[in-house]
Amino acid sequence: MSYLKFDKNLMINLEQSLMKEMLRTNQAGAYHCTSVVDCNTRKQHGLLVIPMPEMDNSWHVLLSSLDETVIQHGAAFNLGLHRYRGGVYSPNGHKYIREFDCESVPRTTYRVGGVILTKEKMFIAHENRILIRYTLVEAHSATTLRFRPTLAFREVNQLCVANDALNSECTPCNNGISTCLYPNYPRLYMQFSRKPEWHYEPNWYNGFEYLKDMERGVPYTEDLWVPGYFEIPIKKGESIIFSAGVSEMQPRSMAKIWTQEIASRTPRSSFFNCLKNCAKQFYLREDDGMYMLSGYPWGKILARNTFMALPGNTISIDHRADYEAIMQTAAKALQHFMATGEPDRRILGIDLPDIPLWCIWALQQYAKAYGADACRERYKDLITEIINYVADNRHPNLRMESNGLLYTIGTETPVSWMNASLNGRPVVPRTGHLVEFNALWYNALMFGVNLLGEELTATSERERWTEIAETLKPAFVDMFLNDYGYLFDYVSENYADPSVRPNMAVAIGLDYSPLDRRQRKRVLDVVTRELLTPKGLRTLSPNSFGYRPFYLGSPEDREIALHNGPARPWLFGFYADAYLRVFGLSGVSYVDRMLIGYEDEMTQACVGALSQLYDANPPFSGRGAISHATNVAGILRTITTLKKFNV
């Protein structure tokens, strides 16, 4: 039985099926994303969406959809599904769906009278090309398939409006056509494994509506270009492969490439395998290095998310080489900033004050996985450079005070991961001494001291770092630990923010915490009581002022709610670390049970992935980006940690 399988009853119920999305990528930035019934519900959805850094460093939808029609005895049965202006669905092809599963590749099974047709979709690794294989499983009479492509050629966050500026030309190519609607775009090649009959019938299809965008309160209606349609007869037992890419393909190679690509896939046959596949989707290989995307469908390459997600999305799935490649690219950007003060063109936010601290944390996970010697050999100089950079007060917005605590200014611009802004100002103005900054700093110092060991050349660094850590530890406790047993979120001048927030979970989940075991347990109890949900830790306690549990409403409403309630799964990774350090082996079964809530998500919002955030109150619905790197990484880290306890 397939781990990810949906039957007819769910598929034909649009209230349920339109809420479930499916994502596939090629690890080179391109992706395919839509609902499980192939009805696009976001402007970012499409069959072929590719990155175009040479144009605007963003993604662009080339092929929006491909409508299939089964023709028998002159009768046409359209398998497509779109939502048009006014909430009208047409042509209602979902009623023919009998089953959908995506354990290996997404596969939809249709039944039209005596015809049974399967459709399987697959991205070619590291190439901007999607293949779709159609197999006629059953048919009692002559059958023809018609394919009608819908084109966009636009940036993913924009919408297309019918215009006269496009180029409607279609050029014949090997078993298909190529076209390019606007200047500066690549040509789109649409080809088949067998020669089709092409019918040129250019026209605008107007009034496509995107349900998810409508819910988000952003523009949601557009017009799309249909240049015509293909027709191919097909016999029982025969397969036809469709290719859409930015270069021409040899049709005779399609079947061979399909077989090779299938063999390289890891089946999504378990919770871990789903997350493993999802983790690899965030990899981005480019000519100048390897990166990690923050999420889909509107993620970017963010410095903080890269370092936070890197260990879980590489080490936890035994991808050491990918960790080293991504770290090499990210560390190069960080070192360039530390030397020159210049931000990076590709890795955004490299200049933020906590980036060096998260980088050290990511390197620490490498040392834990592969040993201190391996880490020293590869990263000793980088670790030394970063710690000294912070200790020497060379960061423009990070100052180490005489007691070892770090101070940053975040009143005008967000400086932490809680970076929501409204009218150019932080929604949560965390400034001064931030709790996770200082916990990460203590952890970095102690990790550096222990990693350098007894190296004679490192004596001065060890002594200096040890002295800072010994001063910092009591200062941290005095500043952040309050009489109620939890940690203030930030302290600025004479103000200590009493909001119960999950950043304290980072402080108690680190390998080297400035808190002792008893203090950790007191904080852990508060986090468990006020912040823990089945989908991660709330960003604000229900008992704190300003709590907003639901990420709904206008863009402004959602920006205010972003870090004032909704839960984040990545924080559960630090919570689990803290719980296991406090309770040891006796805490394993509890943490393992808590993972059930995340496994449930494998069949929910984005099949096989974890959303960016979840409502803080039941039913804890997924919101925001449909697949998020830090969340997948946090849960993968927890699974890996539990495996060590069970050995």
N, C-alpha and C positions, 0 to 999 in steps of 0.2 A: 504493500500500500504506500502511495506517495505521501511524503511528509507535508507537502504543500499542494493540496488538491481541493478544488471547489466544484460542487456539483451543479446540476441544472437549476435547482431551486434557488440557489444563491445568485447565480449568474443572470437569470432573467428578472430578478428583483433589483431594479435600478437603485432603489434607496440604499441597498447594501453594496452592490457591485461597483457603483460609481465612486464609492468611498475608498475602494481598495485600488492601490496603484502598484505598478510594476516598473522596475528600473534595471537597465542593463548598460554597461559601459565597456570601453575598449582599453582602459588604462593609458590612453593618450589624450584624454579630455573629452572625447565624443561620447554621446549617450543616446539611448532610446528610452522614453518614458511615456506612459499613458495609464489609463485605468485598465483593469483586467478584462473589461469588455471592449477595449480598443476605442473608447470614446474619450477624446481629449477633454480634460476638465480644468486645465491650467494653460496659460499662454506659453509656459515653459515646456509643455508636452510636445512630442514629435517623434516620428520614426527615425529621423536622422538629424541630430543636433550636434554641431561641431564647434570647437573653439576656433576663433580667428584672432590670435594675438596681433597679427600684422594690421588688422583693421581697428580694433578698439579694445583688445584684451578681454573680450567677452565671448559668449556662446551665441550661435545663430541657428535658427530652425530652417533647414532647407526643405526636407520632405516632412510635411505635417502628418499625413496619413495616406493609406492605400486602401480604397474600398474594393472588396471582392464581390463578384456576382456569379452565381451558379445559373447556367442556362441549360434547360432541357425542354425539348419539344417546343421551342420558341418562347417558353415562359422564363422570365428572369426573376431570380430570388437574390436580393441584395443583402449581403452579410454585414454591411457597414452600419455604423451608428454615430450620429452627431446630434448635438443639441443646437437648435437654431433660435433666433430671436423670439422671445415670448415663451420660452420653455418648451418648444415643440421638438420632439425627438423624431428623427428620420434618418435612414429608412428602417429602423427597428430591427436590425439584423441580430440583436442579442437574443431574440426569441428562438433562433435556430441553434444556439449554443447548448451543448449537452454536457460539456466538461471542460475545465481548465486546470492545468497543473504546470508547475515551473520548478520541478526538482532538478532537472538538468537544464533544459532551455524552456522558455514559455511555450506551451502547446495548448491550442484551443481546438476542440473537436466540435464540428457542426453537423447537424442532421437536417437535410432538406428532403422530405419525402423519403425516397429510397436511396438518396445520396448521403454518404458519410465522408466528410472532408476534414483533414487535420491541417492546422497551420502552426508552424514552428518558427520562432524568430531567434536569430543569433548574431551578435556582434563579432566581427573579426578582430582578434587581439592586435592592438597597436596600429590599426588602420581605420580610417574613417569610412567604414563600409558595414552595412547591415545586410544579412542574408535572411530570406524568408522561404521556407520550404513548404510547399503544398502537396499533400498526398491524397489521392482519391482512393479511399479505403473500400468503398462500396458504391456501385452504380448499376442500374439495370438497363440503361439506355445511353445513347450518345450524349456526352457532357462537354460543355465549353465553359471556360472560366474567363471572366472579364475583370480587368484591373484598372481602376480609375485613380491616378495619383493626385493628391492635393498639395500644392506648393505654397511656401510662405516666403523664404529668403528674407528673413528679418532677424533682428537681435531678440533674444529670448524674453526680454522684459518690455518689448514694444508690441504694438498691434498693427496689423496690415489693413490698409483701406484701399478699396478699388481705385485704380489709377491708370493713366495712359502712359506712364513713364517706363513700364516694364517692357522687356524684350520678349515677345511671344514666340520667337523662333525655336523650333525643335529640329535638331540635326540627327539624322540616322547614325547609329553606331552598331557594333556587333550585337545582334539579337536585341536591339532596343533603340533608345534615343538618348540624346543629351540636351541639356538646356541650361541657360543662365539668365535669370530674370533681370538682374541689375548689375551695373559695373562694380568691380572690385571683389565680386563673389567668384568662387570656383564654379566650374561647370558641374552639374549633377548628372551622373550617368545612371540610367535606369535600364537594366538588362535582364534577360531571362536565360535559363539554361537551354531552352529551345526557342526557335524563331517564332515571335508572336506576329500578329497582324495589328498594325498601329493605325488608329483612327484619330485624326487631328480635328478636335472639336473644342477650340479654346473658348473659355468663358470664366467669368468671375462667379463664385458661389458666395453669396452675401449672408451676413448675419449669424456667423458661428458664435455661440455663447460658451463661456468657460465658467462652470459652476463654482469651482474653488475660488476663482478671482472675484466672482460676484459676492461670495460669502465674506471675502477679505475687504470688501469695500473699495476695490480698485477697478479701473476700466477692464471690461471683460468681453467685448464684442469686436469681431473682426471679419474681414472678407479674405477669401483665399482663392488662388488661381488654379484652375483645372485645365491643362492643355489638351486633354483628350483621353483616350483609353486604349488598352491592349486587350486582345482576345487570343486565347490559345485553347485548342481542343485537348482533352485529357482523358486517358483510358483508366479503367479500374486497375489499381495496383501501381500506377505510375506516379512519379514525383516530379514536380516542376520547382525550380529554385529561382527566386527573384533577387536581384542585387541592386542596391542603391549605394553609390559611393562617389567620391570626387575624382576618381580616375577610372579609365576604361578597364574592364576585366575580360579575361578570356572565358567565354561561357563553358567551354569543355572542362575547365578546371574547377567549376563551382562545386560539383559533387565531391571531388577529392578533398577540397578545402573544408567543406562541411564535415566530412568524416574525421579529418585531422583535428579540427577545432572541438568537435564533440568529445574526442578521446582525451583532450587536455582539461576538460571541465571537472570540477569537484562537485558531485551531486549535493544538492541542498536536502540531505536526507536526515538531518538532525539540527538541533538548536545551534550547536557549535559550528557545523558546516555552513549554516545560513550566515552566521556572523563572520566566518572566515571569508566566504565569497563577498560579503558586503564590505569587509575591510579592504580587500584588494581593489574594489571599485574606486577607492579614494586615491589610489596611486596615479600619478601623472608623470609620464616620461616625456621629456623634451630634449632637444639637442644640447642645451646648456646645463642639464642636470635633471634630477628626479625630485618631484615635489609631492605634497599631500594636500588634496582639496579638503576644505572644511565640511562640505556636504553637497547635496543635490536637492532641488534643481538650480539653486542660485548661489551655490557656494563659491568661495574664492580661495586663493592660497593665502592663509593667514598665519603669521608667525606663531602666535600663542596656540592656536588650534593644532598647528603642526607638532610642536613639542609636547603638548598635552596628549595628543592622540598617537604619536609615533610608537611608543613601546607596545601599546595594546594591539595596534593594527599591523605590527610586524613581528615583534618578538613572540607575542602570545600565539601566533600561528606559524612559528618557525620560519620566518622570512628574514633571517639575519642580514643577508646581502642587501635587501631592500631597506632595512633600517640604516645600514651604513651609507647607502647611496643617498637617501633622503637627508640624513644627518649631515653628510658632507656638503650638500647644497645649502641647507639651512645655516649650518655653522659658518660657511663662507660669507653669507650675507650678514650674519651677526658680527663676525669679526671685522668686516668692512665698516659696519656702522660704528663699532667701538673705536676703530682707528680714525675714522673721518667724520662721523656724525651724519653721514648721508644715508637716507632710507633706501630700501631696495625696490627695484622696479616691479619685480614679480611677487616677492613675499611681503605682503602688506603688514604694517604694524610692527616691523622689526625694531622700531625705535621706542616702543612702549616700555615702561620701567620694569615690569615683571618678566620680560622675555628672557633675560639672562638667568633668572631664577628657575624658570620652567625648563630651560635648556639643561641646566645642571640636573634637575630631577629626571629628565629623560635619559641623560647619560648614566645616572645612578641605576636605572632599571637595566641598562645594558650590562653594567658591572654585576648586578645580581644574577642575571641570566647566564652570562658567559665567563664570569670570574673577574676578580680585581686585576689580575695580570693582563688579561686581554684588554681591559678598559684602560689600564695605565699605558700599555704599549701604543694604543691608537689615539687616546683622548687626553692624556695627562697634560699636555701643553695647553690644550683648549680649556680644560677645567681650571688650571692655574690662572690663565689669562682672564677668564670670566670672573673668578672670585676676587682677584686683585683689582679688576676694573670696578667692581661694585665697592670694594673696601676703600679704594682710592678716591671715591666720589667723582668719578669721571662721567657718569651718566647725567645728562642735563636735567632729569626730573626724578632723581633718586639720590637721597642724601643719607649717609650713615652718621648717626649722632654718637656722642661720646659713650653712651651706654650700649652701643652696638645695634640699636634699633634703626630700621629704615623709615625714612619720611618721604612722601611724595605729594604732589599737588594735583588734585583731581576735581577742583571746583568748576573749572571752565570746560574741560575736556575729559571724557571718561578715560581712566588709566588702567582699570582692571577688566576682567572678563564680563563683569556686570556693566556693559557698555551702552545701554539704551540711552538715546538722546531725543529730546523734544525741543524744537526751536533752537537748536544748536547748543543746548545745555544738558548736562547729565540728568537723567531721571532719578538715579540714585547717586548723589554727589559724594562718593567715597573719597576721602582725602585725609592727608596726615599719615598716621601709622595704620596701615591695613593689616588685618590679622593674618591672612594667608601669605602676604609678602614677607612678613617677618618670620613666620614659621618656615617658609621655603628657604629663607636666608640662613636660619639656624641649621636646617637640614643640609644645605649646601656646604656650610663651613665644616660640619662634622663629617660629612661624606668626603670632603677634600682632605681633611686631616687623616682619616682612616685609609683613604686610597693611597696617599703618598707614603704611608707607613714609615719605615726607618731609612728612607733614602737620604743620604748625606747632603745631596744637592738641594733638598727641599726643607732643610732644617728651619730656615728663617720663615718660610711660608707656614710650616706647621705650627711654629711657636706663635706667630702672629694670628693665624686663624683660630688657634685654640684659645688665645687670650680674648679675642672678640666674642667667641661662642660662650665662654665662661661668664663674660660680662652681660651678654645678651639674654642668657637663659633666665636669670631672676628678674631682669627688667621686663621681659615678655610676660612673665606671670603677674608681676605687679601691675602692669598696664592693662592687660586684657582679661584676666580671670576675675570675674565679679562675684559678689556674695551669693548670687543665685545659682552658681555652679556652671555657668556657661561663659563663653568668650564674647567680649564686645566685638562688633564687626569692624569698626575703625575708631581711632581716637585722634582727635584733632584739637590741639591746644587744650582748652578746658572742657571740651565736649567729648563724651564717650557714647557712641551710638548704641542704644540698648536693643535695637532690632535683632530678633533671633533669626540669623541667616546661616546658610550651609557652609560658608567659608571656614567656619571653625572645624568642620569635618576634615578639611585638608590638614589643618594643624594637628589633629589627633591621629590622622591616618598615615603620616609620613614615617619613614624608618627612624629618623632622629627627630623627636618632638621635644620642644622645651618644657613639656608637661610630664610629670611622673605618672605612673600607672593609675594611681588613685584619682588624680586630677583628670586624666583622660576618661576614666569611667564616668565621672560626674558630668563631663561635657557630653559624652556619648549618650547618657540617659536623657539629656535634654533634647539632643538631636533626634533620638528615637521617638520620644514622646511628641514632639512638635513639628518635625520636618519630614519624617520618613513616610513614604507612600509606596504602593506596589510598583511605581514607575520612576523611582528615584527620590531625591531629596527636594522638598519645596525650597524655593528661593526666598521665602519669607514665611514665618510662622503665622497661622491663623489668629494667634493672640497678639500679634504685633500690629501697629497702626499702618494702614494703607494696604492691607492684604487684599489681593485680587486673584482669586483662584483660576479664573477662566481667561484664556488667551483668545478673546473674541472681540467683535465690533470693528470700529473704524481703525485705520492705521495708527491714529493717535492713541486710541484706547488700548490697542495691542502693545504699543511701545511702552505705555505706562505700566501695563500688566507684566511685561516681559520678565522682569526680575523681582516682581513683588508677589510671587505666589507659585506660578507654574513650576513643575518638577523637572529635574534634569537627571537622566540615568547616569551620566559620567560621574556625578558626585557620589553615587552609590559605591563606586570603586574605592574611594577613600573611606567611606563609611564601613565597607566590608573589611578593609585593611585594619581600621581601628578596632572593629569588633573582634576580629581574630587575634589581635595583639592583646586585647584586654582579657578575652575569655579562652583563648587557645583552642585546643581540640574540641572542647565542649561547645564552641560557637559555630563549628562547621555545618552542622545540620540546619541551624537557623539561617545562616547565609545561603545555603543551598536551597532552602524553601523559598527564600525571597526572590530567587532567580526565576521562579515560576511566572511572576508577573511580566518579566521581560520575554520569556519564551512565548507567552500568549500573544505578544505583539508581532510574532513572525507571520501571522495570518491576518493582521489588521491593516493599518494605514498604508504602509508600503511593504508589500509582501517580502519577508525575509530581511527586513531592516528595522532600525530604530529611528523614530522621529526626533526632531531637534528638541522638543519639549512636550510636556504633558500637563493637562489641566490638573490643578492641585487638589480638586475635589472629585468624587465619583461622578461619572465612570472613568475618569482619568484618560480622556481622549487625547490622541496624538495631534500635535499642531506644529506649525512652522515648517521648516525644511523636512522633506519626507525621509531623508537618510542623512545622518549626522555622524561625522568621524569621531568626535570625542565620546559620544555615547556608546557607539559600537566598541571603541577601544576600552572604555571603562568596564563594560561587562565582560569583554574577552579577558581582561586582566584578572577579574574576579574568578572566572572559570579556571584560569591557569593556576591561580593561588590555591583554589580548592583542590585541584588535582595533586598539588604538592602535599597537602595535608592527608590525602587519601592513600598516598604511597606507603 
